[in-house]
Amino acid sequence: MNIANEARGHCRVSARSRFRSAPTLEVLDRRQLLSVTFTGSAATDIPGTIGPGFAVVQNSTRVTIDPTLAPLIKVSGFDISAIRMFYSPGDDTLSIAIEQPLNQKTTPQYPVIAGDADNNLNGGTVSPAILAMQPLFQDFYNLGGSECMFVSLCLKDPNVPDVVAGITNQAGASKLYLVAKAVNYSSGAPGFGTALPNNTGQAFLNDVDPAHGALEFQVTHFSQLYNQVTGKTLTASTQIGVGGFGGSAADFSGEIFIAPHPINFGVNPVPDCPPLSPPVIIAPHQNRHVNIAHASYVRVNIFGTSGFDVTRIVPGSVSFGGASPVAHYHRRTNSDHFSDATYIFRSDALNLPPGIQNAAVTGLYNNSSTSVPVGFSSSNQIFVRDHSSYTKAQVQAQQARLAKTGDPIPQIPQFIQHRAKNAGVTIISDSNVSMAATAAPLASRSASTS
């Protein structure tokens, strides 16, 4: 099931899935573009960036699996290794991605699929080997039945849940994604009380694709919810508690409970206004053609104007195609007298559908008239080519070349040195790599850019 960032009205559901986000009460808000784009890859969609709006709760405990089944299962589909969060002040939305440990079965390895009780790479079936050993073992599609996975938000007291968001295991309750008041809390996981439809945003769960198997969801109108619960205003210094829970009564495994951890987003809500929209061009040197089927570097130009100073863009906040840039630099790109910014992305990190589309570039901007960052969002029409544009034999040949030669493009330090020399600018690394003068020289082939 794949629910993307769309209107905050009735959501669409794929024919194969009955898991969908609950209907909410608003029509499309154009500021919604500032929220995270859910793809089912928790670490990609909400990276562990140290910057405004980001927060991560790490967890090292693991679900205890029945010893007779553990050698076959290896990792429980209810394990939680981290709760990743990004608060977008531009549209007052808290995006949450539940990250899980690696499944220890696929090559390359991906996290275990959310709710895949027997870790057979399908969240709604049980492998014959497991059933032969335990005929009563059950696994339900889309966290159905007794399966559950949710987070708790402690707004008044960092140790006491006020709100829960996710999929409940309560008997007779709806198995749709839900935000609700937390009830019946003593020391373990809270229950789902009165539903909060005005705070129930979009959700994503795909339980048949190991590469995109994370449970992700939104809590909308977050600062308003905080004010309603606490009677206080959400500020950059506000501290809340975040915990988590996952488990099932039908998989012969234990449950995981993450006690609330204190976190801080470090940003204030912004006034109710649309985001800034500076002019952008994506992949200008390739006629706005982006090939995500092979590794290359894609440049995105954000143009400065009299009302948009590109040097005020918040570091670490820019996003395109669900990815963060590896580097950026400032220089005059067009013929006006305003400085422009170029952000560089790896094409194989982008998550974009194939074909012609209007792709969005988003981020935060330090507006001189306010004390907190405001959002910006601009789009540019591009053509995207992926593996579906090639034959199976061509894809296999490419994979064979990669296995033999490794990464086909220069690594970030060498690429930045190459671009800085050619463009005559100072390039800033966004990927936390060392830019020491002793970095290896460029490969003999030219840097591959888009």
VMD Tcl script that draws the C-alpha trace (Angstrom):
set ca {
  {0.00 0.00 0.00}
  {1.39 3.29 -0.97}
  {-0.13 6.54 0.28}
  {1.88 9.54 -0.87}
  {1.78 13.20 0.10}
  {-1.61 14.19 -1.24}
  {-4.62 16.15 -0.05}
  {-5.57 16.03 3.57}
  {-8.97 14.85 2.51}
  {-10.09 11.31 1.76}
  {-7.02 9.27 0.90}
  {-6.63 6.77 -1.90}
  {-6.06 3.06 -1.27}
  {-4.46 0.53 -3.58}
  {-6.66 -2.39 -4.63}
  {-4.53 -4.92 -2.79}
  {-4.58 -3.15 0.56}
  {-7.10 -2.28 3.18}
  {-4.67 -0.14 5.21}
  {-5.20 3.55 4.62}
  {-5.00 6.75 6.55}
  {-8.20 7.85 8.19}
  {-10.12 10.63 6.43}
  {-9.45 14.08 7.75}
  {-11.33 17.32 7.54}
  {-9.25 19.59 5.33}
  {-8.80 20.08 1.63}
  {-5.39 20.37 0.01}
  {-3.02 22.75 1.73}
  {-0.28 23.92 -0.66}
  {2.16 24.05 2.24}
  {1.86 20.24 2.44}
  {4.75 20.05 -0.03}
  {7.10 20.88 2.82}
  {6.44 17.55 4.55}
  {8.55 14.45 4.14}
  {7.87 12.34 1.05}
  {7.24 8.80 2.32}
  {8.87 5.97 0.34}
  {9.07 3.26 3.00}
  {12.80 3.80 3.58}
  {13.02 5.33 7.06}
  {16.70 6.31 7.04}
  {16.41 7.92 3.59}
  {13.11 9.70 4.11}
  {14.13 11.17 7.49}
  {17.94 11.13 7.71}
  {19.75 11.54 10.99}
  {20.66 15.11 10.07}
  {21.65 17.30 12.97}
  {19.66 20.38 12.14}
  {16.42 22.22 12.78}
  {13.36 20.00 12.96}
  {15.12 16.62 13.11}
  {15.08 14.22 16.07}
  {15.91 10.52 16.42}
  {15.18 8.17 19.33}
  {17.55 5.19 19.18}
  {16.73 1.77 20.66}
  {19.09 -1.18 21.20}
  {16.70 -3.74 22.74}
  {15.24 -6.49 20.56}
  {12.12 -8.64 20.53}
  {12.69 -12.10 22.06}
  {11.80 -14.73 19.43}
  {10.76 -18.30 20.33}
  {14.11 -20.17 20.50}
  {12.88 -22.96 18.21}
  {11.89 -20.44 15.54}
  {14.68 -17.89 15.97}
  {17.18 -19.58 13.57}
  {14.62 -19.30 10.75}
  {13.16 -15.87 11.58}
  {16.41 -14.12 12.63}
  {14.75 -10.69 13.09}
  {11.23 -9.89 14.23}
  {9.03 -7.65 12.11}
  {8.11 -5.84 15.32}
  {11.65 -4.83 16.28}
  {12.23 -1.08 16.38}
  {15.78 0.24 16.15}
  {14.92 3.95 15.93}
  {12.05 6.40 15.74}
  {12.93 9.09 13.19}
  {11.09 12.42 13.25}
  {11.04 15.65 11.33}
  {8.90 18.61 12.37}
  {8.14 20.89 9.43}
  {7.16 24.31 10.78}
  {6.05 25.46 7.33}
  {2.98 23.23 7.39}
  {3.00 22.35 11.12}
  {3.40 18.63 10.38}
  {5.33 16.05 12.40}
  {6.52 13.24 10.11}
  {7.52 9.96 11.77}
  {9.33 6.94 10.30}
  {9.82 3.77 12.34}
  {13.21 2.30 11.49}
  {13.84 -1.41 11.99}
  {16.98 -3.60 12.08}
  {18.36 -5.31 8.98}
  {16.51 -8.46 7.97}
  {19.74 -10.54 7.67}
  {18.29 -12.29 4.61}
  {18.48 -10.14 1.48}
  {21.48 -8.98 -0.55}
  {21.82 -6.07 -0.26}
  {20.35 -6.11 3.20}
  {17.26 -4.06 3.92}
  {15.45 -3.50 7.22}
  {12.85 -6.09 8.19}
  {9.38 -5.22 6.84}
  {7.09 -3.62 9.44}
  {4.84 -6.34 10.84}
  {6.51 -9.21 8.93}
  {6.27 -11.58 11.88}
  {8.32 -14.44 10.38}
  {10.62 -12.21 8.30}
  {9.87 -14.11 5.08}
  {9.92 -10.83 3.08}
  {6.11 -10.73 2.94}
  {4.15 -9.06 5.73}
  {0.99 -11.13 5.27}
  {2.13 -14.73 4.80}
  {3.93 -17.35 6.90}
  {6.68 -19.48 5.41}
  {5.99 -23.23 5.15}
  {9.09 -23.95 7.28}
  {7.67 -21.89 10.16}
  {4.21 -23.48 9.86}
  {5.76 -26.94 9.89}
  {7.28 -26.16 13.27}
  {4.43 -24.05 14.66}
  {1.06 -24.48 12.86}
  {-0.58 -21.75 14.99}
  {1.86 -19.05 13.84}
  {0.01 -16.18 12.14}
  {1.04 -13.11 10.15}
  {-1.51 -10.49 9.05}
  {-1.31 -8.12 6.10}
  {-0.86 -4.42 6.91}
  {-0.47 -4.87 10.68}
  {-3.92 -6.45 10.90}
  {-5.31 -8.81 13.52}
  {-3.47 -8.56 16.83}
  {-0.43 -6.86 15.28}
  {0.39 -3.29 16.21}
  {3.07 -0.66 15.89}
  {2.81 2.90 17.17}
  {4.58 5.77 18.92}
  {3.57 7.70 22.00}
  {3.98 11.46 22.37}
  {4.41 12.90 25.87}
  {3.51 16.58 25.62}
  {2.77 17.76 29.19}
  {5.19 15.47 31.02}
  {8.12 13.96 29.02}
  {7.46 10.62 30.76}
  {3.66 10.34 30.47}
  {2.03 9.75 27.03}
  {-0.75 12.12 25.99}
  {-1.09 11.08 22.33}
  {-0.53 7.86 20.38}
  {-0.09 7.53 16.61}
  {0.09 4.37 14.52}
  {-1.75 1.03 14.37}
  {-3.46 -0.23 17.54}
  {-3.94 -3.84 18.69}
  {-7.08 -3.11 20.71}
  {-9.84 -5.65 20.15}
  {-12.67 -4.29 18.03}
  {-10.75 -1.13 17.14}
  {-10.19 0.12 13.60}
  {-6.92 -1.07 12.06}
  {-6.50 2.12 10.06}
  {-3.68 4.52 10.82}
  {-4.89 6.71 13.67}
  {-3.84 9.54 15.96}
  {-5.67 9.39 19.30}
  {-5.53 10.37 22.95}
  {-3.40 8.00 25.06}
  {-5.29 6.05 27.74}
  {-4.68 3.34 30.33}
  {-1.02 4.16 30.83}
  {0.82 3.03 33.94}
  {4.30 1.81 33.02}
  {3.87 -0.11 29.76}
  {2.40 0.77 26.39}
  {-0.63 3.11 26.44}
  {-3.91 2.40 24.69}
  {-5.79 4.32 21.99}
  {-8.56 6.54 23.34}
  {-10.58 9.24 21.60}
  {-9.56 9.62 17.97}
  {-8.03 12.92 16.79}
  {-9.00 13.04 13.09}
  {-7.82 16.64 12.67}
  {-4.30 15.46 13.53}
  {-4.37 12.23 11.51}
  {-2.35 12.83 8.36}
  {-1.05 10.55 5.63}
  {0.57 7.13 6.17}
  {2.69 4.64 4.23}
  {3.01 0.86 4.56}
  {4.15 -1.55 1.87}
  {4.45 -5.04 3.34}
  {5.64 -6.90 0.22}
  {8.75 -4.85 -0.69}
  {11.79 -5.26 1.58}
  {13.43 -2.12 0.12}
  {10.46 0.02 1.18}
  {8.97 -1.74 4.19}
  {8.96 0.95 6.90}
  {5.81 2.22 8.60}
  {5.68 6.02 8.18}
  {3.01 8.56 9.09}
  {2.17 12.19 9.86}
  {0.75 14.03 12.85}
  {-0.76 17.19 11.36}
  {-1.42 20.54 13.11}
  {1.22 19.50 15.63}
  {1.72 22.87 17.34}
  {-2.06 23.22 17.68}
  {-2.25 19.75 19.22}
  {0.52 20.66 21.65}
  {-1.35 23.82 22.66}
  {-4.64 21.93 23.11}
  {-3.03 19.33 25.37}
  {-0.74 21.56 27.42}
  {-2.25 25.04 27.20}
  {1.20 26.27 26.19}
  {2.83 27.44 22.96}
  {5.29 25.18 21.17}
  {8.71 26.86 21.00}
  {12.20 26.02 19.82}
  {13.15 24.98 23.38}
  {10.09 22.80 24.03}
  {10.96 19.29 25.17}
  {8.61 16.36 24.65}
  {8.90 12.62 25.25}
  {8.70 10.01 22.46}
  {8.30 6.25 22.96}
  {7.29 3.28 20.85}
  {5.64 -0.12 20.86}
  {5.41 -3.10 18.51}
  {4.14 -6.64 18.82}
  {1.61 -9.36 18.04}
  {-0.29 -11.99 20.01}
  {-0.01 -14.56 17.23}
  {3.69 -14.85 16.34}
  {5.23 -16.60 19.38}
  {7.51 -13.67 20.04}
  {7.66 -11.02 22.67}
  {6.76 -7.37 22.33}
  {9.01 -4.35 22.20}
  {8.36 -1.35 24.44}
  {10.44 1.80 24.15}
  {10.04 4.02 27.20}
  {9.62 7.73 26.42}
  {12.84 9.57 25.56}
  {13.11 13.38 25.78}
  {13.68 15.13 22.43}
  {13.68 18.66 21.07}
  {13.02 19.81 17.51}
  {14.73 23.18 17.91}
  {12.29 25.13 15.72}
  {9.21 27.26 16.26}
  {6.00 27.04 14.28}
  {5.79 29.73 11.62}
  {2.88 31.99 10.71}
  {0.11 30.44 8.61}
  {1.32 31.44 5.18}
  {2.36 29.68 1.97}
  {6.03 28.77 1.52}
  {8.49 30.91 -0.38}
  {8.95 29.79 -3.97}
  {12.27 30.78 -5.53}
  {12.91 29.84 -9.19}
  {14.65 26.48 -9.64}
  {16.03 24.41 -12.51}
  {16.75 20.69 -12.05}
  {19.53 19.04 -14.09}
  {20.08 22.12 -16.31}
  {23.09 20.58 -18.11}
  {21.12 17.50 -19.16}
  {18.05 19.35 -20.43}
  {16.20 18.50 -17.22}
  {16.66 14.77 -17.79}
  {17.38 12.73 -14.63}
  {18.51 9.12 -14.92}
  {18.16 7.31 -11.59}
  {19.03 3.93 -13.11}
  {22.74 4.66 -12.80}
  {24.93 6.61 -10.43}
  {25.69 10.20 -11.38}
  {25.61 13.65 -9.84}
  {22.52 15.79 -10.41}
  {22.71 19.56 -10.01}
  {19.75 21.64 -8.82}
  {19.97 25.42 -9.28}
  {18.08 27.62 -6.81}
  {18.09 31.20 -8.09}
  {18.39 34.20 -5.84}
  {15.98 37.11 -6.20}
  {15.43 40.46 -4.50}
  {13.29 38.66 -1.94}
  {15.25 35.41 -1.65}
  {18.89 35.38 -0.53}
  {20.24 31.87 -1.18}
  {22.85 32.27 1.56}
  {19.98 32.24 4.07}
  {18.94 28.67 3.20}
  {19.19 26.55 6.38}
  {22.06 24.04 6.04}
  {20.86 20.45 5.94}
  {17.24 21.36 5.15}
  {17.21 21.10 1.34}
  {15.53 18.01 -0.11}
  {14.87 16.74 -3.64}
  {13.35 13.39 -4.57}
  {13.46 12.26 -0.94}
  {17.25 12.76 -0.81}
  {19.60 15.24 0.83}
  {22.38 16.94 -1.16}
  {25.99 15.82 -0.95}
  {27.35 19.33 -1.50}
  {26.41 22.85 -2.56}
  {27.99 26.11 -3.64}
  {27.02 29.73 -4.32}
  {27.76 31.77 -7.44}
  {25.94 33.85 -10.04}
  {24.42 31.36 -12.48}
  {22.12 33.55 -14.52}
  {22.54 37.10 -15.80}
  {21.09 39.06 -12.88}
  {23.14 40.43 -9.99}
  {21.81 38.06 -7.31}
  {23.84 35.12 -6.02}
  {22.46 31.67 -6.83}
  {22.87 28.28 -5.13}
  {23.64 24.92 -6.73}
  {22.87 21.78 -4.74}
  {24.37 18.46 -5.83}
  {22.56 15.13 -5.37}
  {23.45 11.54 -6.18}
  {20.98 10.28 -8.77}
  {20.86 6.78 -7.25}
  {19.67 8.29 -3.95}
  {16.60 9.88 -5.56}
  {13.18 8.27 -5.23}
  {11.16 9.53 -8.18}
  {8.63 7.82 -10.47}
  {9.62 7.49 -14.13}
  {8.32 9.87 -16.79}
  {7.54 13.57 -17.10}
  {6.67 15.23 -13.80}
  {6.87 18.39 -11.73}
  {9.49 17.58 -9.10}
  {9.67 19.64 -5.90}
  {12.74 21.10 -4.20}
  {12.06 22.04 -0.58}
  {13.89 23.45 2.41}
  {13.97 26.02 5.19}
  {14.95 29.68 4.91}
  {16.18 32.09 7.58}
  {13.86 35.01 6.93}
  {15.26 38.27 8.26}
  {11.79 39.40 9.33}
  {11.13 36.42 11.63}
  {13.13 34.70 14.36}
  {12.43 31.21 13.03}
  {13.03 29.57 9.64}
  {10.25 29.57 7.07}
  {9.70 26.95 4.43}
  {10.32 27.22 0.72}
  {9.12 24.92 -2.05}
  {9.55 25.17 -5.83}
  {9.06 22.70 -8.62}
  {10.48 22.18 -12.09}
  {9.28 19.89 -14.87}
  {11.75 17.06 -15.51}
  {11.90 13.70 -17.26}
  {12.96 10.75 -15.08}
  {14.37 7.51 -16.46}
  {14.70 4.44 -14.21}
  {15.50 0.73 -14.66}
  {12.19 0.17 -16.46}
  {13.70 2.01 -19.44}
  {16.24 -0.79 -19.93}
  {16.06 -4.47 -20.76}
  {16.74 -7.10 -18.13}
  {19.99 -7.95 -19.89}
  {21.14 -4.30 -19.80}
  {20.38 -4.06 -16.08}
  {22.26 -7.30 -15.38}
  {25.23 -6.06 -17.41}
  {25.29 -2.82 -15.44}
  {25.17 -4.71 -12.15}
  {28.04 -6.91 -13.31}
  {30.12 -3.82 -14.15}
  {29.40 -2.33 -10.75}
  {30.41 -5.56 -9.01}
  {33.71 -5.47 -10.91}
  {34.61 -1.78 -10.87}
  {32.72 -0.45 -7.85}
  {31.15 3.00 -7.67}
  {31.26 4.44 -11.23}
  {31.51 8.07 -10.14}
  {34.17 9.91 -8.10}
  {33.66 9.96 -4.37}
  {32.47 13.18 -2.78}
  {35.85 14.71 -1.75}
  {37.33 14.19 -5.21}
  {34.18 15.35 -6.96}
  {34.04 18.55 -4.90}
  {37.72 19.29 -5.59}
  {37.10 18.77 -9.31}
  {34.04 21.04 -9.37}
  {35.69 23.72 -7.23}
  {38.66 23.89 -9.58}
  {36.51 24.06 -12.72}
  {33.90 26.48 -11.38}
  {36.25 28.62 -9.32}
  {34.01 28.52 -6.27}
  {34.09 27.27 -2.69}
  {32.02 24.10 -2.43}
  {30.50 23.12 0.91}
  {30.16 19.42 1.71}
  {26.73 18.36 2.98}
  {27.71 14.72 3.52}
  {30.01 15.02 6.54}
  {33.09 13.85 4.62}
  {36.63 14.99 5.25}
  {37.95 17.54 2.78}
  {41.59 17.06 3.73}
  {44.19 18.14 1.23}
  {45.49 14.55 1.16}
  {42.33 13.22 -0.49}
  {42.98 10.77 -3.32}
  {43.38 12.29 -6.79}
  {40.56 12.25 -9.29}
  {40.00 9.13 -11.35}
  {41.19 9.38 -14.93}
  {37.64 9.57 -16.27}
  {35.71 12.82 -15.97}
  {33.22 13.43 -13.18}
  {29.78 12.25 -14.22}
  {27.26 15.00 -13.73}
  {23.71 15.73 -14.70}
}
mol new
graphics top color blue
foreach p $ca { graphics top sphere $p radius 0.5 }
foreach p [lrange $ca 0 end-1] q [lrange $ca 1 end] { graphics top cylinder $p $q radius 0.2 }
display resetview
